[in-house]
Amino acid sequence: MTHAAAQPAADQPADLPEWDLSDLYRSTDDPELATDLKTAEAEAKAFAGRHQGRLAGMDGDAVGEAVAEYERLSERLGRIMSFAQLHYSGNVADPARGRFYQSMQERVTDISTHTLFFTLELNRLSDDVLAEKLRSPKLAHYQPWLRDLRVFRDHQLSDDLEHLLHEKEVTGRASWTRLFDETLADLRFPIDGKSLTVTETLNLMSDKDRDKRRKAGQALGAVLGDNLRTFALVTNVLAKDKEIEDKWRRYPHPASARNLSNQVEDEVVDALVQAVKGAYDQLAHRYYALKAGWLGVDVLDYWDRNAPLPEDADRRFAWSEARDVVLNAYASFSPALADIGRRFFDSAWIDAPPRPGKASGAFAHPTVPSAHPYLLLNYMGKTRDVMTLAHELGHGVHQVLAAEQGALLADTPLTLAETASVFGEMMTFRAMLDAEDDPRRRRVMLASKVEDMLNTVVRQIAFYDFERRVHEERRQGELAAETIGDIWLAVQGESLGPAIRFHDEYRHFWAYIPHFVHSPFYVYAYAFGDCLVNSLYDAYRKGLPGFEGKYLDMLRAGGTLRHKELLAPFGLDAGDPAFWRRGLDVVVGFIDELERMA
């Protein structure tokens, strides 16, 4: 690995907010944290002593009270792990933070082992027995949670095996994920005498200066290539680990477990994937051919894919400007939504500055209902960073609204979790576009939005296709890094089209993408959310009566409803193949408009 002290980017905005995690715990040695660990362990043991082996004979009220007790314990453990993860994300290169995070994972895993029996026993109840117990209002409150829990009944193992897998998680997948995170955080990319982090390097790949983009791309590929053995090992081990567990749990294909947890049918995901792949030529192929012409070349080198247009002024937004742009856009749609969003800025719920060792990218962490979400950004001041802020704030307000459901019912499946975030982006983009009178600037903005949508839809479906191919080929034996690179180049070529030229170092770019390691087969959720939001926004623009109230109700529902129930008030059905085409046509329409402008 290339190690050196990273230098902050010269154009990094000043006065960026940092989060205050004391709403969870004041520090890693906070006495309250130690007390919560001790209390949780005692409660978990007592819970097992009262209920293990007895659920079948308990009446509905008693089971409902047990679920409520399980929920309270889950929230206490969730608070501990939320703090540990957020503290670690602030500097994943810090060994002390890594040790603390690992220690908390081990302690929480040990404690939750005592309660593992509970969900296993609930799933062993017959449908008739559970239906009788659900006559109790106390238990009926948790019916959506039970519904989602029981979709895994056919894939549940014996209690001993479930305990073994649960306890080994901290030395299995979790440890390999930590190795990936810490390896990536430690990498430094030499560019023009500076030693940059992966976040700073990726930021340069959308710089106005083509030479900087080229150097960033080549440095990224070279350093990833130097460390490819580690990344290939992580990929191979995790793919094999998943294959073994999938076989024992009798999942028909590698994405089945993810689809079940997302509460979406295999055929719905297949319809999305086929719709997007079938439109590659109308979307990415067509757009990048247009962009090559705008830049005066026959084909785009891969480092020019996200290049600004020649007339782009490369405007930078101060943090206060970005906050106002996003909140005003939210307020124009729903003052209630903007009021919730404003709390993130008025309180210390956002960590925005890029720092050496800080987790790359951006995320919104819901923590637990008794606290509040936190947002992590790496804010550089570009228009795309404003869109990222709008995206993560959408997650945040969604998580605040869904928290009303409680710890067991608040979680939204990944496919729907992207709805509020992408909708927040769309609101912000539309507000900025509507406020712009200069035709050249509107063209720049529209092109930037198309590129973001291609990154969300085409690129993420290509990622999904890459994962699928890697996992399928891994079942034939360990994959050489070169083989993984070949799969990557093939998928990228198919999705992005002939107007993009890939150089040899680009074959290593799969290695830095964290979703493949953290959440296998997560990536299609972005395309799902983008197409869903395009259809939703189309209904909003056409004046669907009561849209704001229906939208807020959808966010408040958390995990209590499935996608069919959530979309029904808007007259939408994700099971209809035409639904996906409707979402893709929004992107096609933007490209049509760009052609007319040209």
N, C-alpha and C positions, 0 to 999 in steps of 0.2 A: 504494500500500500504506500501511497505517497502521503507523508505526514508533514505538516508545517502549520504554523499559526495562520489561520485565515484572516485576511484583511477585509474589513467591512467595505461594501460597495460605496464608491464615492458619491453615487447619486441616490443613496438611500435617504428617504425622507426623515426629517427630524421629528422629535416629540411624539414618537409612536407609543401607544399604551402597552403596558405589560400587565398580565393578570395577577390577581391576588387570590391565592388558593386558600386563604385563611377561613373562608366560608365553609371549607371542608375540614382542614386541620391547619394549625398555625405553622407547623414544621414537622419534619420527620421524627423528631423526638418529643412531640406534643404529648403530654400525659393523657389527654383525651383519646388519642389514637391507641395508646397501650390499653386504656380502659375498655375501649370498644372491642379490641381484639379479645381481651379476657372475657368480657360480657358475652360476645358472640359465641365463643367456644362453650361457655357454660350453657347458654340458651340452646345451642345446637344439640348438645348432649342430652339436655332435659327434654327437648322436642322429640328426639329419637326414643328416649325412655318412655314417653307417654303414648307415642303413636305407632312406632314401628311394629308391623305385623298385625295391626288392629283396624286398618281403614275399612276393610270390607264389612266389619261388624258395626261400624259407627253410623249413626243416623246423619241425615243431610246437614242439620245444624252443626253437629260436632265436626264434620268434615269441613264445613265452611269456616268455622272458627280456626281449625288447623291450617287451612290455606291462608287465612289472614295473618296467623302467627308466622307462617313460612314467608309471607310477603314482608313482614317487618324485619325478619332476620336477613332476608335477601337485600333489603335496602341498607341495613347496617354494613353488610359485607360489600355492597356496591359502592358505598361512600368511601370505604377504605381503598378499594381498587381504583376508583376514579382518581383519588388523590395521588396514588402511587403512579398511575399511568401519566397523569398530567405533569407531575413533578419530573418524571423521567423524560417526557417529551421536550421539556425545556432545555435539556442538554443530554442527549443520548450518548454522547462521547465521554461523559463523566462517570468513571468507574464506581464512585460512591453512590450515585443515583441508580446505576445499573444494579448494584448489590441490593439496594433498598427495594427496588422494584421486584427483583427476583425473590427476596425474602418475603415480601407481602404476598406475592403469588403463592409461595409455598405455604404460608400460614393460612391464607384464605382457602386454599385447596384442602388443607388438612381439616379445617373447620367444616367446610361444606360437605366433606365426606360423610359426616354424621347425618346429614339431611338428604343424601342422595337417594335413600330408600323411598322418599316421599313421592317423587314423580314416577318412580318405577312401579310402586304399588298402585298409584292412581291409574296408570296405564293398564294394569292387569285386571282392573274392574271390568266386568262385562258391560256392554252398552245398556242392557236392561237395568242392571243394578245402579249404574251411574245415573240413568234417567230418573230413577226413583229418588235418589239422593238430591238431584237437582230441583226437586219440588220445593226444597228449602230456599227461601230468598237469600239467606246468607251464602249458600254455595252458588246459587244461580248468578250472583253478581260476578263470579269468576268464570262463567261458562265460556266466554271467548278464549280465555287462557287455557282452559281444559280442552277446548276444541283444537287449538293449535298444538298443544302438548300431545294429543292423541293421534295426530297425523304420523307420529314417529313410532307408533305401537308396533308395527310390523318390522321395524328395524331395531328394536330394543333387544339387548343381549341379556344374559343372566346377570343377577345382581353382582356376583363375584367379578365377572368380566367388566361390568360397568364401573365397579369400584377401582379395578386395576387401571383401566383407561383414564379414569378421572384423576387418580393420583399420579400417573406417569405423564400427564399433560405438561407439568412444569419442567420435566427433563426431556420431553419430546418436542412437539411442535412449538411450544412457547420458547424453548431454548434456541431452536433454529431461527425463529423469528427475531429473537434478540440478537443473535449473531449477525443476521442480515442488517438489522437497523444500525448496530454499532459499527459494522464494517463500512456501510455507506456513509455514516456520519463522519467517520475518520478520514475518508478519502479527500484528497486535495487535488485540484486541477490547475496545472501551471499555464497561465495565460498572460503574456506580455509582462513577465517578471513578477506577477502576483500569483498567490496561491489561493484559489477560490474554492468554496464549498459547492456541493452539487446544486443547491438552490441558486447561488449566484451564477454558476455556469449555465444552468438552464435559462436563467433570465437573459443572459447575453444572446441566446439563440433567437430572440425576437428583437434584437437591437437593430437600430436603423443602419448601422455600419456593417456592410456585408463581410468585411474582413474580420470583424469581431465575431460575427455569427460563425464564420468558417473555423476560426481558431477555437471557439467554444465547442463546436461539434467535434472537431478533431481531437481536442483535449479530452472531452467526455468519452469518446470512443476508445482512445488510447489507454486512459487510466482504468476504465472498466475492463478493457482487454487484459491489462496487467493483473487484474484481480479476478479474472473470469473463472479460474479454478474453484475459488470459494463460492462464487455465485452459482456455478453449475452444480456444485455439491449440495448446496442448500436446496436448489430446485429439484434435483434428483431424489434427495432424501424425503422431502415433503411430498412429492408426487407418489413415491413408493409407500410412504406412511398412509397417505390417503387411499391408495389402492387396497392396502391390507384392511383398513377399517371398513371401506366400502364393501369389500368382499364379505367380511364377517356380518355386516349389517344388511347385506342383500340389496344394495342399491344398484339399479340396472346400468347406470352410466355415471361418469365422474361428477356431473352437475346436478344429479338428482337430489342430493342432500341440500344443496343450496336452494334449489327450487322449492323444496318442501318448507325450508325455513323462511323463504320469501313469500310463502302462501300463494304461489303462482303455479299453474299447471304447466307440465312439460310442453304441451302443445301450444300454449300461449307464448312461451319463450321461443319455441321453434318458429312460430309465425313471425315474431319480431325479427329474429335473426335472418330468416329468409327474405323478409321484406326489405331489410337494410342492405343485405348482400345483393339482392336483385336490383337495387337502386344505386349501387356503387358508381356506375357509369354516368348516371344523371346527377350525382352529387359530387363526390371527390374528384373523379376523373374530369368531369366537365369544369369544375371550379378551378382546379390547379392548372388546367390548360389555359383558362382565361388569365389567371394570375401570371403565368409565364409570359404571356403576351404583354401584360401591363409592365412587367419588369424588363421587357425587351430581349427575352431569351427564348430558345426553343423548348428547353426543359429546365425545371428548377432543381438545383442541388438540394439535398435533404435539409441543409441548414438554412435554405431560403423558404421553406414551407410556411413558417410563421413570420416571415419578414414583413415589416410594415410596407404599405404601398408608397411609391415615390413621393406622393403629395402629403403623406402623413407627417404632421408637424411634431410627432412624438411627444405629445403633451404629457406632462407629469401632474399628478394630483396630490396636493398636500393632504394629510390625513383628515383635516377638518373639512376639506372640499369633498373628499370621498364619502365621509359620514353624511354630509348634507345632501349630496346627490342621491345616495341610497335611501335615506330616511324620507326625503321628499317624494321619491318615486313610490315608496311603500304607502305614504300618506295619501297620495293621489288615488290609490286603489282602496285603502282601508285605514282610516285614522287609528282604529284599534290595533291593527297590525304594526303600524309605525310606533305606537306608544310602547308596545312590548319591545320592539327593536331598539328604541331609545335607551332602555334600561341597560343594554349591553355596553353602551358608550358611557352612560352616566356612572355606572359601577365598573369595577375592574374585572370585567368578564372576558376581555379580549387580550391576547398576547400577539402583537403585530410585528415587532422588529425581527429581521433576519439576524441570527447570531451563529457564530461557530458552534457546531455540535447540536444545534436545535433541530428537531425533526423537520424534514423537508415537506413542502406542499402545504396543505391546509386541511383542517377538519373542525367539526363541531362535536363536542363531547356532551351528551345529555346529563351526565353524572346520575343523580337520584332525584326523585320528585321533591324531597324535603330541602333540596338545595336549588341549584340552577345550572344551566349549561355554561360551558366555556368554549370560546373560539380560539383556534390557533391559526395564524396567518404568517406568511413571509412577505410583508408588504414592501414593494419597490416603487409604488407610485404610478405605475402604468395603467392604462385603461383596463387591461385584463385584470389587474389587481383590484380595481374598483368592482369589476364583475365578480371576482372571487369573494370579495367582501359581501356583495349582495347575495351570492350563493350561500355562503356559510351562515349569514344572518338569517336566511330563510330556514335553514336547518334549526337554528337557535330558537326562533319564534315558534316553529312547529313543536320543538321539544318542550318549550314552556307551556304551550296550550295542551299538549298531550299528557303532560305531567299530572293533570287533574284526574287522570284515570288510575293513578297509583302505580307502584313499582312493577307489578306483574302485567298490567294492561296498557302501559304507556308506550312500550316499544312498538315502533312501526316497522313492518317488513321493508327490506332494503329497496324494493321496487317502488314503494310508495314514499319511503323516506326521502327520495330525491325530488318529490313533487314540489314541495314548498321552496326548496333551494333553487331549482331551475325556474320556477315561477317568479321568484324574487329577482333572478337575473333578467328574465324577460321584461318584467315591469321596469327595471332600471334602464335597460337598453331602450325600450320604447320611449321612456321619459326623456332620455338624452337625445334620441333621434328626433322626436317631435319638437324639441327645443332648438334644433340646429337648422339654420336657413341656408347656409353655404352648401351648394350642391356637391362641391368637391369633398367637403368634410362629411357630408351625409354618405357619400360613396365609401369613404374610408371607414366610417362607423358600420355601415352595412356589411362591408367586406370582412371587418373584424368579427362581427356577429356570426356571419356564415362560417368563418374559420372556427370559432368557438363551438358552433353546432356540429361541424364536421368532426371536431375533436371529441365531442360528447357522444355523437351517434356512430359515425363511421369508424373512428379510431377505437372506440370501446368495443364495438362488435368485432372488429379485427382482433383486439386483445382477447376477447372471449374465444374466437376461433383459434388463436395461437395457444391459449391454455388447453383447449380441447385436444388439439393435435399433440401437444407435448405430453399430456396425461395419457393419451391413447398409445403413443409410441413408447412411453416409459414402461408400459406393461410388457414390452418385448425385451426389456433389459435397460441398463443404465445408459443414459444419453451422453454422448460427448458434447462438449461446449460448442464444437463446430456444427453438430447436428441441430442443436437448439437454435444457433444462429441461422442455419439454413431455413428452418421453419419460420423464424422471425422475418427473414427477407422475403420469403414466398408470400406470407400473409400481408406484409406491408405493400408489396408490389401489386397484389390483387386488389387491395382496398384503396390505395392512393392513386394508382393508375400510371400510365406511361409518361405523364408530364413530370414525374418526380424521378430524379437520378440518385441512386444510393451508392455511396462509396463503401469500401470494405469495412472501415471501422464502425459503420452503422449497424453491422450485424451483431454488435455487442449491446445495443441500446435496450434490449429486453431486461438487462440485468438490474437496472436502477428502479424499475417499476414496483412499488411496494404491494400493490393489490394482489399480485400473483402469490405473494408470500403470506400476507396478513389475512386475506379473505378470498380464497380460491373461488373463481367464477362469480365474484361480486360484480365484475365490470359491466355486465349487460344491464345492470340496474340503472346506470347513467343513461343509456339509450332508451330504456323503458321510460324513465322519468322525463326525458326530453321530448319524446314523441307524445307521451301522455299530456305534458304541459302544453305542447303545441295545439293539441286538440282542445284542451281546457281553455286556453287563451283565445282560441278561435270562437268558442262558445261565449266567452266574456265579451269579446269585441263585437259580437253580433247581438249583444244585449239580452242574454238569457236572464229572465226575471229572477231576482233574489240571489244573484250569483255570489255576492260577497258573503252573505249569511251562510249559504251552502258550502262555500269554500272554507270558512272558519269552522263550521261544523265538521267538515272532513278532517281538518287538522286536529281538532279536539278529540276525535274518535280514537287517535292513537292506534293500538293494535286490536281494537274491539271488532272492527269490520274488515271484510275481505275486499279486494279491488272491485269486484262486481257490484257489491253493495255501496261502496263509496262513490263509484262513478255513475250509478243509476240516476241520482238527482240531476245530473248534467246531461242525461240522454246519451251517455257514452258506454261502450262495452269493449274492453280490451280483448275479449274472446273473438271479436269480429275481425277477420283479416283486413277489412277496409279501414278499421280504426288506425292501424299502423301507417297505412298509406296516407291517411288524412294528416297525420303528424309529419310525415316526410314531405308532403306537398308544400308545407310551410317553408321548408328549407329550399325546395325547388323554386318556389315563388320568389324568394329572396335572390337566388341566382339569376332568375329571369330578369328581375329588376336591375341587377348589376349589369347584365348584358345590354339592357336598354340604355343605361347610363353611359356605358362605354361607347 
